[in-house]
């Protein structure tokens, strides 16, 4: 049963109870019925008033505030943006197409009457169609798949969350963007000029793809190191200037600032100004200015119209190099933050969002053998709390991952440098009383140097990354390629997977519950699929040869080249495949001799070359596949080389066969065989294959 929609007088009463007045001139003023400040966050729906009227917007404002005030403010800002985009879409559609679902819904919403469920579902799906069409930029200018997918999920979640409050009925979840249609996020090695993708072909395609990813990842890390070290050098110079012994006292500097007029405009200043900020001694002038800003504004640089600003001070800042340079002497820049964050993402392979939410003190305990777990901030109903994530600062660092020597900074060093550079930012963030100081990656809002402190949002990160990409347009390794932070994790996992194809290890590093997510979202590349297919073909050829070589007459009968079969059979013996074909009592080791007698070879050897999906064979296929799946994790821990060379291709082959059967006309027979296998294992008449 939907909640009754409150009247305007009821909304006004609730607004007065919720709204938190502010005396800070930098904060926007709340307008009753259009915007509200609550819990340290500002919610604004004023742009919808001309489209829907004041009553609807007032109700929406109150209901949104009461429903989402416990969530983080940066997340709520994205939700509001998503909701505004959706309702603007509805209003525009209503004007363009009269008597449509949009027109009916718009008319009822403007009167604070619930639209029909069918109309709202149609609107939600129509909105989804526009967002899923990457060539349609009428709502979102960005064609980035991840950004559009996140926006669509946000709209769907907010509409469903607010539905019980009565303004509109509960809608079906909006269909997401199909991963298969949009493709995977490419690795750095797969990027081509102008947003294209490189297709690697040939027998060594996977190796060349991984090599390209390694080279570009290593170069990106070195560029990030250079950017962070350059920013830190400016910050260190600021510390040295603040430590000078010949600076004036704070009282004298403050008096000189108050006497500033048009500094640097070829006009003489007061004698005190000339003495404290001498034009002939730039270092002393800058040292006194930094001392003033450090003490009076905690590193912030006020503009001439700000409370602590003046035209004279703004002129002095300009004469000393500008606000950006002065700020870099006192605190970390947004570019320095980006560089430190890129280093962290490359070394740990974390998802972007957990990295963005990293705690201000991220190291969980002491370093052991060079490794430590990291902490992120998770929003709860009461306040943000810390949560451990499984991503760790690696013991061997990026050099072991990328096989490149000469990195100057470890992950710990990069994070520690940013912690030091952000101390003044964090001090000002604590004064805001909105928990932003709990996060590691924080910066000033917008382009100003006196604004509020915020998390390093996606919008700011994208702007900084675009500037970074433009600055290296002529770089011999990364120049001309469009990339973002989201390309780093697929690159990291692909490189880790290339080391002995340790997919299960990569699954653990990615914090995924099973390999399907890891493979489907990150490793499912054309060159990797071709490599797996070649391994399966090689395994199948060796197994067939090991079977046929026991009776060479069958080789002649099947018109197969005997020399080829013998060569493959020798490889099969070297890989241990002979151990599953002959009597275990004749095995070369006691461990193999003690293995349970399992018959996996059909009675007629030729039948292996052409699988016949009869019931008994399907049951055997399922038992073998389940047995190898159950043993995979243990083998990877105890004997990864034996698993790679002997059993992994067999598991891939049987899994591929089952997947193909599920999509064929034999899918019903496969289900019956699966049920028979379950029953057989339950009553003890059958047992799953156990590799050794």
URHUHU-V234447 format. One record per residue. RES is the residue in one small letter. OMEGA is omega in radians with two decimals (* if undefined). Layout:
res->RES omega->OMEGA
res->RES omega->OMEGA
This chain:
res->x omega->-3.09
res->x omega->3.08
res->x omega->3.12
res->x omega->-3.13
res->x omega->-3.08
res->x omega->3.09
res->x omega->-3.13
res->x omega->3.12
res->x omega->3.09
res->x omega->3.09
res->x omega->3.14
res->x omega->3.12
res->x omega->-3.13
res->x omega->3.11
res->x omega->-3.14
res->x omega->3.11
res->x omega->-3.03
res->x omega->-2.98
res->x omega->3.13
res->x omega->-3.14
res->x omega->3.12
res->x omega->3.09
res->x omega->-3.14
res->x omega->-3.10
res->x omega->-3.14
res->x omega->-3.12
res->x omega->3.05
res->x omega->-3.10
res->x omega->3.11
res->x omega->3.09
res->x omega->-3.08
res->x omega->3.14
res->x omega->-3.08
res->x omega->-3.10
res->x omega->-3.09
res->x omega->3.02
res->x omega->-3.12
res->x omega->3.11
res->x omega->3.14
res->x omega->-3.13
res->x omega->-3.11
res->x omega->-3.12
res->x omega->-3.04
res->x omega->3.08
res->x omega->-3.02
res->x omega->-3.10
res->x omega->-3.13
res->x omega->-3.09
res->x omega->3.13
res->x omega->-3.06
res->x omega->-3.02
res->x omega->-3.11
res->x omega->-3.01
res->x omega->-3.07
res->x omega->3.14
res->x omega->-3.11
res->x omega->3.13
res->x omega->3.12
res->x omega->3.14
res->x omega->3.13
res->x omega->-3.11
res->x omega->-3.08
res->x omega->3.10
res->x omega->-3.13
res->x omega->-3.11
res->x omega->-3.09
res->x omega->-2.96
res->x omega->-3.04
res->x omega->-3.12
res->x omega->3.12
res->x omega->-3.14
res->x omega->-3.04
res->x omega->-3.14
res->x omega->3.07
res->x omega->3.11
res->x omega->3.10
res->x omega->3.10
res->x omega->3.13
res->x omega->3.12
res->x omega->3.11
res->x omega->3.13
res->x omega->-3.11
res->x omega->3.11
res->x omega->3.14
res->x omega->-3.12
res->x omega->-3.07
res->x omega->3.01
res->x omega->3.08
res->x omega->3.14
res->x omega->-3.12
res->x omega->3.14
res->x omega->3.10
res->x omega->-3.14
res->x omega->3.13
res->x omega->-3.09
res->x omega->-3.03
res->x omega->3.07
res->x omega->3.11
res->x omega->3.08
res->x omega->3.07
res->x omega->3.12
res->x omega->-3.13
res->x omega->3.14
res->x omega->-3.13
res->x omega->-3.13
res->x omega->-3.14
res->x omega->-3.11
res->x omega->3.12
res->x omega->3.14
res->x omega->3.10
res->x omega->-3.10
res->x omega->3.04
res->x omega->-3.08
res->x omega->3.03
res->x omega->3.10
res->x omega->-3.13
res->x omega->-3.12
res->x omega->3.13
res->x omega->-3.13
res->x omega->3.10
res->x omega->3.12
res->x omega->3.13
res->x omega->-3.12
res->x omega->-3.12
res->x omega->3.07
res->x omega->3.08
res->x omega->3.11
res->x omega->3.12
res->x omega->3.13
res->x omega->-3.10
res->x omega->-3.13
res->x omega->3.09
res->x omega->-3.02
res->x omega->3.12
res->x omega->3.14
res->x omega->-3.13
res->x omega->-3.12
res->x omega->3.14
res->x omega->3.14
res->x omega->3.13
res->x omega->-3.12
res->x omega->3.06
res->x omega->3.12
res->x omega->-3.05
res->x omega->-3.11
res->x omega->-3.13
res->x omega->3.14
res->x omega->3.12
res->x omega->3.11
res->x omega->3.12
res->x omega->-3.11
res->x omega->3.10
res->x omega->3.13
res->x omega->3.12
res->x omega->-3.11
res->x omega->-3.10
res->x omega->-3.11
res->x omega->3.11
res->x omega->-3.12
res->x omega->-3.14
res->x omega->-3.08
res->x omega->-3.08
res->x omega->-3.13
res->x omega->-3.13
res->x omega->2.93
res->x omega->-3.10
res->x omega->3.11
res->x omega->-3.11
res->x omega->3.11
res->x omega->-3.13
res->x omega->3.02
res->x omega->3.07
res->x omega->3.14
res->x omega->-3.12
res->x omega->-3.08
res->x omega->3.05
res->x omega->-3.09
res->x omega->3.14
res->x omega->-3.07
res->x omega->-3.13
res->x omega->-3.07
res->x omega->-3.11
res->x omega->-3.13
res->x omega->3.03
res->x omega->-3.04
res->x omega->2.97
res->x omega->3.11
res->x omega->-3.13
res->x omega->-3.11
res->x omega->-3.12
res->x omega->3.06
res->x omega->-3.14
res->x omega->3.04
res->x omega->3.10
res->x omega->3.10
res->x omega->3.10
res->x omega->3.11
res->x omega->3.08
res->x omega->3.12
res->x omega->-3.13
res->x omega->3.12
res->x omega->-3.06
res->x omega->-3.13
res->x omega->-3.07
res->x omega->-3.10
res->x omega->-3.14
res->x omega->3.13
res->x omega->3.10
res->x omega->3.13
res->x omega->3.14
res->x omega->3.10
res->x omega->3.12
res->x omega->3.13
res->x omega->-3.09
res->x omega->-3.11
res->x omega->3.11
res->x omega->3.13
res->x omega->-3.13
res->x omega->3.09
res->x omega->3.13
res->x omega->3.13
res->x omega->3.07
res->x omega->3.11
res->x omega->3.07
res->x omega->-3.12
res->x omega->3.14
res->x omega->-3.14
res->x omega->-3.12
res->x omega->3.10
res->x omega->3.11
res->x omega->-3.14
res->x omega->3.11
res->x omega->3.08
res->x omega->3.11
res->x omega->3.11
res->x omega->3.09
res->x omega->3.07
res->x omega->3.10
res->x omega->3.14
res->x omega->3.12
res->x omega->3.12
res->x omega->-3.12
res->x omega->3.14
res->x omega->-3.10
res->x omega->-3.04
res->x omega->3.10
res->x omega->-3.14
res->x omega->3.09
res->x omega->-3.10
res->x omega->-3.13
res->x omega->-3.12
res->x omega->3.14
res->x omega->3.13
res->x omega->3.10
res->x omega->3.14
res->x omega->3.11
res->x omega->-3.13
res->x omega->-3.12
res->x omega->3.12
res->x omega->3.10
res->x omega->-3.12
res->x omega->-3.02
res->x omega->3.06
res->x omega->-3.12
res->x omega->3.14
res->x omega->3.14
res->x omega->-3.11
res->x omega->3.10
res->x omega->3.07
res->x omega->-3.11
res->x omega->3.14
res->x omega->3.12
res->x omega->3.13
res->x omega->-3.12
res->x omega->-3.09
res->x omega->-3.13
res->x omega->-3.06
res->x omega->3.13
res->x omega->3.13
res->x omega->3.14
res->x omega->-3.04
res->x omega->-3.11
res->x omega->3.11
res->x omega->3.10
res->x omega->-3.13
res->x omega->-3.14
res->x omega->3.12
res->x omega->3.11
res->x omega->3.13
res->x omega->3.13
res->x omega->3.12
res->x omega->-3.11
res->x omega->-3.13
res->x omega->-3.07
res->x omega->-3.02
res->x omega->-3.02
res->x omega->-3.14
res->x omega->3.06
res->x omega->3.13
res->x omega->-3.13
res->x omega->-3.10
res->x omega->3.04
res->x omega->-3.02
res->x omega->-3.13
res->x omega->3.12
res->x omega->-3.07
res->x omega->-3.11
res->x omega->-3.07
res->x omega->3.09
res->x omega->3.12
res->x omega->3.14
res->x omega->3.14
res->x omega->3.10
res->x omega->3.10
res->x omega->3.12
res->x omega->3.11
res->x omega->3.11
res->x omega->-3.14
res->x omega->-3.13
res->x omega->3.10
res->x omega->3.12
res->x omega->-3.05
res->x omega->-3.10
res->x omega->3.14
res->x omega->3.14
res->x omega->-3.14
res->x omega->-3.13
res->x omega->3.08
res->x omega->-3.04
res->x omega->-3.07
res->x omega->-3.12
res->x omega->3.09
res->x omega->3.10
res->x omega->3.12
res->x omega->3.08
res->x omega->3.09
res->x omega->3.13
res->x omega->-3.13
res->x omega->3.13
res->x omega->-3.14
res->x omega->3.10
res->x omega->3.10
res->x omega->3.13
res->x omega->3.14
res->x omega->-3.14
res->x omega->-3.06
res->x omega->-3.04
res->x omega->-3.09
res->x omega->-3.12
res->x omega->2.91
res->x omega->-3.09
res->x omega->-3.04
res->x omega->3.06
res->x omega->3.11
res->x omega->3.09
res->x omega->-3.10
res->x omega->-3.09
res->x omega->-3.10
res->x omega->3.14
res->x omega->3.01
res->x omega->-2.90
res->x omega->-3.04
res->x omega->-3.08
res->x omega->-3.13
res->x omega->-3.10
res->x omega->3.06
res->x omega->3.07
res->x omega->-3.07
res->x omega->3.10
res->x omega->-3.07
res->x omega->3.13
res->x omega->3.08
res->x omega->-3.10
res->x omega->-3.12
res->x omega->3.02
res->x omega->3.11
res->x omega->3.11
res->x omega->-3.14
res->x omega->3.07
res->x omega->-3.12
res->x omega->-3.09
res->x omega->-3.11
res->x omega->3.11
res->x omega->3.12
res->x omega->-3.12
res->x omega->3.11
res->x omega->3.12
res->x omega->3.02
res->x omega->-3.04
res->x omega->3.09
res->x omega->-3.08
res->x omega->2.96
res->x omega->-2.97
res->x omega->-3.12
res->x omega->-3.09
res->x omega->3.13
res->x omega->-3.07
res->x omega->-3.10
res->x omega->3.13
res->x omega->-3.13
res->x omega->-3.00
res->x omega->-3.14
res->x omega->3.14
res->x omega->3.13
res->x omega->3.00
res->x omega->3.05
res->x omega->-3.07
res->x omega->-3.04
res->x omega->2.96
res->x omega->3.08
res->x omega->-3.12
res->x omega->-3.13
res->x omega->-3.13
res->x omega->3.13
res->x omega->-3.13
res->x omega->3.11
res->x omega->3.13
res->x omega->3.09
res->x omega->3.14
res->x omega->-3.09
res->x omega->-3.10
res->x omega->-3.09
res->x omega->-3.12
res->x omega->3.05
res->x omega->-3.10
res->x omega->3.09
res->x omega->3.13
res->x omega->3.12
res->x omega->3.12
res->x omega->-3.13
res->x omega->-3.14
res->x omega->3.11
res->x omega->3.12
res->x omega->3.02
res->x omega->3.12
res->x omega->-3.10
res->x omega->-3.13
res->x omega->-3.09
res->x omega->-3.13
res->x omega->-3.01
res->x omega->-3.13
res->x omega->-3.14
res->x omega->3.09
res->x omega->-3.12
res->x omega->3.05
res->x omega->-3.09
res->x omega->-3.14
res->x omega->-3.12
res->x omega->3.14
res->x omega->-3.06
res->x omega->3.13
res->x omega->3.10
res->x omega->-3.12
res->x omega->2.94
res->x omega->3.09
res->x omega->-3.00
res->x omega->3.14
res->x omega->-3.13
res->x omega->3.13
res->x omega->-3.14
res->x omega->-3.14
res->x omega->3.12
res->x omega->3.13
res->x omega->3.14
res->x omega->3.10
res->x omega->3.10
res->x omega->3.12
res->x omega->-3.14
res->x omega->3.12
res->x omega->-3.10
res->x omega->-3.13
res->x omega->-3.10
res->x omega->-3.13
res->x omega->-3.14
res->x omega->-3.08
res->x omega->-3.08
res->x omega->-3.04
res->x omega->-3.13
res->x omega->3.10
res->x omega->-3.12
res->x omega->3.06
res->x omega->-3.14
res->x omega->-3.13
res->x omega->3.11
res->x omega->-3.10
res->x omega->3.11
res->x omega->-3.02
res->x omega->-3.08
res->x omega->3.07
res->x omega->3.12
res->x omega->3.14
res->x omega->-3.08
res->x omega->3.10
res->x omega->3.13
res->x omega->3.11
res->x omega->-3.14
res->x omega->-3.11
res->x omega->3.11
res->x omega->3.13
res->x omega->3.14
res->x omega->-3.09
res->x omega->-3.05
res->x omega->-3.12
res->x omega->3.07
res->x omega->3.13
res->x omega->3.08
res->x omega->3.12
res->x omega->3.13
res->x omega->-3.12
res->x omega->-3.11
res->x omega->3.12
res->x omega->-3.09
res->x omega->3.09
res->x omega->-3.04
res->x omega->-3.10
res->x omega->3.13
res->x omega->-3.11
res->x omega->-3.11
res->x omega->-3.06
res->x omega->-3.02
res->x omega->-2.98
res->x omega->-2.99
res->x omega->-3.04
res->x omega->3.12
res->x omega->-3.07
res->x omega->-3.10
res->x omega->3.10
res->x omega->3.08
res->x omega->3.12
res->x omega->3.10
res->x omega->3.11
res->x omega->3.13
res->x omega->3.13
res->x omega->3.09
res->x omega->3.11
res->x omega->3.10
res->x omega->3.13
res->x omega->3.11
res->x omega->-3.12
res->x omega->3.12
res->x omega->-3.14
res->x omega->-3.13
res->x omega->3.08
res->x omega->-3.13
res->x omega->3.14
res->x omega->3.10
res->x omega->-3.03
res->x omega->-3.04
res->x omega->3.10
res->x omega->3.09
res->x omega->-3.01
res->x omega->3.13
res->x omega->3.13
res->x omega->3.10
res->x omega->3.13
res->x omega->-3.11
res->x omega->-3.11
res->x omega->3.10
res->x omega->3.10
res->x omega->-3.14
res->x omega->-3.05
res->x omega->-3.11
res->x omega->3.10
res->x omega->-3.13
res->x omega->-3.13
res->x omega->3.12
res->x omega->3.11
res->x omega->3.13
res->x omega->3.10
res->x omega->3.06
res->x omega->3.13
res->x omega->3.13
res->x omega->3.13
res->x omega->3.13
res->x omega->3.06
res->x omega->-3.10
res->x omega->3.11
res->x omega->-3.06
res->x omega->-3.13
res->x omega->-3.08
res->x omega->-3.05
res->x omega->-3.13
res->x omega->-3.10
res->x omega->-3.13
res->x omega->3.12
res->x omega->-3.08
res->x omega->-3.04
res->x omega->-3.11
res->x omega->3.13
res->x omega->-3.13
res->x omega->3.14
res->x omega->-3.14
res->x omega->-3.12
res->x omega->-3.12
res->x omega->-3.13
res->x omega->3.13
res->x omega->-3.13
res->x omega->-3.14
res->x omega->3.12
res->x omega->-3.14
res->x omega->3.11
res->x omega->-3.11
res->x omega->3.11
res->x omega->-3.03
res->x omega->-3.10
res->x omega->-3.08
res->x omega->3.12
res->x omega->-3.09
res->x omega->3.09
res->x omega->-3.05
res->x omega->3.13
res->x omega->-3.02
res->x omega->3.02
res->x omega->-3.00
res->x omega->-3.08
res->x omega->3.14
res->x omega->3.09
res->x omega->3.09
res->x omega->3.13
res->x omega->3.12
res->x omega->-3.13
res->x omega->3.14
res->x omega->3.14
res->x omega->-3.12
res->x omega->-3.14
res->x omega->3.13
res->x omega->3.14
res->x omega->3.07
res->x omega->-3.12
res->x omega->-3.07
res->x omega->-3.00
res->x omega->-3.06
res->x omega->3.14
res->x omega->-3.14
res->x omega->-3.12
res->x omega->3.11
res->x omega->-2.99
res->x omega->-3.06
res->x omega->-3.04
res->x omega->-3.12
res->x omega->3.12
res->x omega->3.12
res->x omega->-3.09
res->x omega->-3.02
res->x omega->-3.01
res->x omega->-2.94
res->x omega->-3.10
res->x omega->3.09
res->x omega->3.11
res->x omega->3.09
res->x omega->3.11
res->x omega->-3.11
res->x omega->-3.13
res->x omega->3.11
res->x omega->3.11
res->x omega->3.13
res->x omega->3.13
res->x omega->3.12
res->x omega->3.12
res->x omega->3.13
res->x omega->3.13
res->x omega->-3.14
res->x omega->-3.08
res->x omega->3.11
res->x omega->-3.11
res->x omega->-3.04
res->x omega->3.10
res->x omega->3.11
res->x omega->3.12
res->x omega->3.10
res->x omega->3.11
res->x omega->3.13
res->x omega->3.11
res->x omega->3.10
res->x omega->3.12
res->x omega->3.12
res->x omega->3.10
res->x omega->3.14
res->x omega->-3.14
res->x omega->3.10
res->x omega->-3.12
res->x omega->-3.11
res->x omega->3.04
res->x omega->-3.14
res->x omega->3.11
res->x omega->3.04
res->x omega->-3.13
res->x omega->3.09
res->x omega->-3.14
res->x omega->-3.14
res->x omega->-3.13
res->x omega->*
